[in-house]
C-alpha cells in the first residue's frame, strides 16, 4: 500500500500524504469527515 501511495503522490502535482487516526485496517469517522469536507471546500474554491 505504501508503494502505491508513493506512486500516486509522485504522479499528482500538489498532492499530500496524510495518515488518519486508526488507519491500520479501518479509520475514525470524525477525522475522515473533516478531511473530506476540507478537500471539497478547497476544490469548490478552485472552481
LODO-714936 format. One line per field, with one value per residue: residue in three letters; x, y, z of N, C-alpha, C, O in turn. Coordinates in steps of 0.1 Angstrom, whole numbers, plus 5000, padded with zeros to 4 digits. Layout:
! residues N
r = [ALA ...]
n_xx = [X ...]
n_yy = [Y ...]
n_zz = [Z ...]
ca_xx = [X ...]
ca_yy = [Y ...]
ca_zz = [Z ...]
c_xx = [X ...]
c_yy = [Y ...]
c_zz = [Z ...]
o_xx = [X ...]
o_yy = [Y ...]
o_zz = [Z ...]
END
This chain:
! residues 47
r = [UNK UNK UNK UNK UNK UNK UNK UNK UNK UNK UNK UNK UNK UNK UNK UNK UNK UNK UNK UNK UNK UNK UNK UNK UNK UNK UNK UNK UNK UNK UNK UNK UNK UNK UNK UNK UNK UNK UNK UNK UNK UNK UNK UNK UNK UNK UNK]
n_xx = [5008 5020 5038 5021 5007 5029 5034 5011 5013 5036 5027 5007 5005 5010 4998 4993 5003 4985 4980 4954 4938 4936 4943 4951 4935 4911 4892 4888 4857 4851 4876 4881 4858 4862 4886 4877 4856 4872 4887 4867 4857 4880 4883 4860 4864 4885 4872]
n_yy = [4988 5012 5017 5021 5044 5062 5062 5074 5099 5109 5112 5131 5164 5187 5170 5155 5135 5120 5105 5089 5088 5056 5042 5016 4993 5002 5033 5063 5080 5108 5124 5116 5126 5154 5158 5151 5171 5194 5190 5190 5217 5231 5223 5234 5261 5264 5262]
n_zz = [5000 5007 4987 4965 4973 4973 4946 4936 4949 4937 4911 4910 4910 4937 4955 4988 5015 5041 5072 5087 5119 5134 5111 5104 5097 5095 5098 5117 5119 5124 5120 5093 5080 5085 5070 5044 5040 5041 5018 4998 5001 4994 4967 4956 4959 4941 4918]
ca_xx = [5000 5028 5044 5010 5005 5040 5033 5000 5018 5045 5020 4997 5012 5003 4992 4999 5000 4981 4976 4942 4938 4931 4944 4957 4926 4898 4895 4878 4848 4852 4888 4880 4848 4868 4895 4868 4850 4882 4890 4856 4857 4891 4880 4849 4870 4893 4862]
ca_yy = [5000 5024 5019 5026 5058 5070 5064 5084 5112 5114 5115 5142 5177 5193 5160 5154 5122 5122 5093 5091 5080 5043 5039 5003 4985 5010 5047 5070 5088 5123 5130 5114 5136 5167 5159 5152 5184 5204 5187 5195 5231 5236 5221 5243 5274 5265 5263]
ca_zz = [5000 5008 4974 4957 4978 4969 4932 4934 4953 4926 4898 4911 4915 4948 4964 5001 5022 5055 5078 5096 5132 5133 5097 5102 5089 5095 5102 5126 5111 5125 5113 5079 5076 5084 5058 5031 5039 5037 5004 4989 5001 4986 4953 4952 4958 4929 4907]
c_xx = [5009 5034 5033 5008 5017 5039 5022 5006 5028 5038 5011 5003 5003 4997 5000 4995 4996 4977 4964 4943 4930 4933 4950 4947 4912 4902 4884 4870 4850 4864 4887 4869 4854 4878 4887 4862 4860 4886 4879 4855 4868 4889 4870 4855 4879 4884 4862]
c_yy = [5013 5027 5025 5041 5067 5072 5075 5098 5118 5118 5127 5154 5182 5183 5160 5140 5126 5108 5096 5083 5067 5037 5025 4995 4991 5024 5053 5080 5103 5129 5128 5124 5150 5169 5160 5165 5195 5202 5193 5210 5237 5234 5230 5257 5275 5266 5252]
c_zz = [5000 4995 4964 4960 4973 4954 4929 4938 4942 4914 4898 4918 4926 4958 4977 5007 5036 5060 5088 5108 5129 5119 5094 5093 5088 5097 5110 5118 5112 5118 5098 5073 5075 5072 5045 5030 5035 5022 4994 4989 4993 4971 4948 4950 4945 4916 4898]
o_xx = [5005 5036 5037 5006 5014 5043 5024 5003 5027 5043 5008 5007 4991 4990 5012 4984 5003 4971 4966 4949 4920 4925 4954 4951 4903 4914 4873 4876 4850 4862 4891 4872 4851 4877 4890 4861 4857 4888 4883 4853 4866 4892 4871 4851 4880 4889 4854]
o_yy = [5022 5039 5034 5049 5078 5083 5083 5108 5130 5126 5132 5154 5183 5187 5163 5135 5133 5100 5105 5072 5066 5028 5022 4991 4986 5027 5048 5087 5110 5139 5137 5130 5157 5179 5167 5170 5203 5212 5199 5216 5246 5243 5235 5264 5286 5270 5252]
o_zz = [4993 4991 4956 4952 4968 4949 4920 4930 4939 4906 4888 4929 4926 4967 4978 5004 5043 5053 5097 5108 5123 5114 5083 5082 5081 5098 5110 5109 5102 5111 5090 5063 5065 5066 5036 5018 5027 5015 4984 4979 4985 4963 4937 4941 4940 4906 4888]
END
